């Protein structure tokens, strides 16, 4: 073993170390921990569908639908009132003029 083998063993050590590092990264990525990290990075937290949470969301949606319907009815009433007031003003102007 001469001094010319030292660089070769150094390169082989680097190649083996790099290979083991990437093998370890792949093994961690395939594990449940790696998959959870991947979902977290993508923004999917992997929550299971909680029945209580789904019921609460459904109730909130129903409340929003009810509020939207009430708002539509209120807007129609305001429009009707504005038309009545405008008609009253027109009749007052006609009777004065």
Secondary structure as GFF3:
##gff-version 3
##sequence-region A 1 97
A	DSSP	alpha_helix	4	30	.	.	.	ID=ss1
A	DSSP	alpha_helix	32	42	.	.	.	ID=ss2
A	DSSP	alpha_helix	51	96	.	.	.	ID=ss3
###
